[in-house]
Amino acid sequence: VEFISVNTDAQALRKTSVGNVIQIGGDITKGLGAGANPQVGRDAALEDRDRIKDSLTGADMVFIAAGMGGGTGTGAAPVIAEVAKELGILTVAVVTKPFSFEGKKRLAFAEQGIDELSKHVDSLITIPNEKLLKVLGRGVTLLEAFASANDVLKNAVQGIAELITGPGMINVDFADV
């Protein structure tokens, strides 16, 4: 299992613990984020489509984990999925929908992005962040809420990957997927 972190934001990529990173849209964003604009995220992924394709070539399965509603995740995830589909790779997306306090515009962007993403993946798992708030309780801070959303994404992908690659009481492997 190999992890690749893709982002428009060079600073965010420097903070990731993932060894393999792809900064997309360097010409468009100048290493900054997509400014919560999905079109900028899409254009950034299209700018570096060949690099994305090179990094996915040879994979049997791709998981795309993204927070939807902002710029990079919403705009780039469908492009990455489209590349994977063109390569004949089994593709699963695990995405989050925004918290209600993030606003209706962000939710609308998320829904449009999820709709576009669904056209290019074999399976789509959507996690509404709002449900996390109910589990976490009223006293949770903003940072804790976002950290929890990230953990849910990571754990979902990791759990499925381990189910396929690791031994268990009931053997499940890639052929079962």
Buried (B, 14 or more C-beta within 10 A) or exposed (E): EEBBBBBBBBEBBEEEEEEEBBBBBBEBBEBBBBEBBBEBBBBBBBBBBEBBBEBBEEBEBBBBBBBBBBBBBBBBBBBBBBBBBEBEBBBBBBBBBBBEEBEEEBBEBBBBBBEBBBEBBBEBBBBBBBEBBEEBEEEBEEEEBBEBBEEBBEEBBBEBBEBBEEEEEEEBEEEEB
